[in-house]
Amino acid sequence: MDRIRIQGGVPLNGAIPISGAKNAALALMPACLLTGETLRLSNLPHLADITTMANLLGRHGVGMTLNGHAPGGQAGRVLELTAARISDTTAPYDLVRKMRASILVLGPLVARCGEARVSLPGGCAIGTRPVDLHLKALEALGAAIAVEGGYIVARAPAGGLKGAQIVFPSVTVGGTENALMAAVLAGGDTVIANAAREPEVVDLARCLVAMGAEIDGIGSGSLRVRGQPSLHGADYAVLPDRIETGTYAVAAAITRGDVELVDARLDLMEAVARALADCGVRLSETPRGVRVAANGHVGGIDIMTEPYPGFPTDMQAQLMALMATAEGASMITETIFENRFMHVPELVRMGARITVHGASAIVRGVPHLSGAPVMATDLRASVSLILAGLAAEGETMVNRVYHLDRGYERLEEKLGACGARIERIKGEG
C-alpha cells in the first residue's frame, strides 16, 4: 500500500486551489437517476469516491462522458450523466461496501422505477451510522421496505410514491438527501421536518430545482416539495469543498504559515472559521478566496461537534491535531459519531498529550510534535496525521493512506507547492 513521508517543521506559504465538494458531488451524481435527460456536473473533484459512485451508476445503466474542464476556465472536471434507461435497479455489495454514500441511489431508484435493491453500505469504520432514518422516510412516502440477505429491498405502491409528512427524530444528511430525491417524483406535497441544513443538502436542492423540481425552504430545517411527474436535465456546478478548505486552513495554522485558499468560500465554513479565529488564527476574504495566516500565538479552545451550522464532525480530527500544538488545554467533544477518536493513539505516538473520557478528549498542547511512523484509520483521521506530520520535528511516515484518496485531490501536490516536504511512496497491494 502507498505511504506518505513528511519532513516536518516548514511553515506553509503560497496558494492552494480548493476542489469541488466531495460530499456534494456524491449526492448530486445519483440525481441523474431521476430523469432520462442529461445532468451535466462541473467542478467535479477527481477522487476515489467519485469513481466508485460513477461505477455504481454505470451498473444501473447510466451513460457517462467526461469532458475535461468547464467553460470559462472553471476548475474541476465536467461529467455528463444520462440515465435514459435504467437497466438494473440492484446496487451490488461489491461496490456499495466501499462507500456509504452509495445508499443515495435508493431514493431515486424507488421514485423513478418503483423498486430498488441496495446492499447495506460500508465505508469508514467510524461508527454504526445506521440507515434506518433513510428507510423510515421512504416508508412514509409509501414504499414497502425489507432487508433480505444484506440488501435493502424497497418497492413503491401501485401508482408510485405519494407525498407525506416526514419528521426526522434526529438530523441526518444522507436521510434528508434520499428523502428529497424520492419526494421530487412523489405524487402530491411532501414536508421534510428537521431536515439537515448542510451546504451539501442545499446544493442538492438547488440542483433539483434546476432540473424542474419545486422545493421551498431550501437552507432551513423544513423543506416542502411539490412532486412532479418528471424532471429534465440541467447544468450544475458543484460548490467548493468546505472540509478541504478547513483542512488546508488548519495546515496553514499548524505550521504557523500564511496560505491563500483559492476558490474557498468563508460563508460555507463559518463554525470552523470562528474556531480558528478563537485560536488566534487570522482569516480574511481575498478576491480569489480566503487567506489564512498564523504567524504568532495559537491558543487552545473548546469545541463540540454538531449538525450544521455547528462545528462539523469531519473537521474534528484536524482541529485536534492543531490543538496538540497550541498553548494551553482544549476539550473536544464528539456528538455525531461514537468511534471518531481512532486517530488519538497515533497522535500520541507523535508526542501529543491527549486523554479521552467517553465522548470528550482533553488535549494539552506541547511545544512540538515528533515525527513517527503512524497508521491511518479513516479519511479525516488520515489527514489529521498528515497535518501533525507537517508540524512535527523529523520524519513522519503515514501508512494506509488509501483513505486520503477518497476525499483529498492531489494532496501532496497542493501542500508541496506551498513548501511542504512531502512525498508519496508507492507500494504494492
Summary of the structure (lengths in Angstrom):
residues: 429
radius of gyration: 21.5
end to end distance: 5.2
largest distance: 66.2
contacts: 1617
relative contact order: 0.16
helix: 34%
strand: 28%
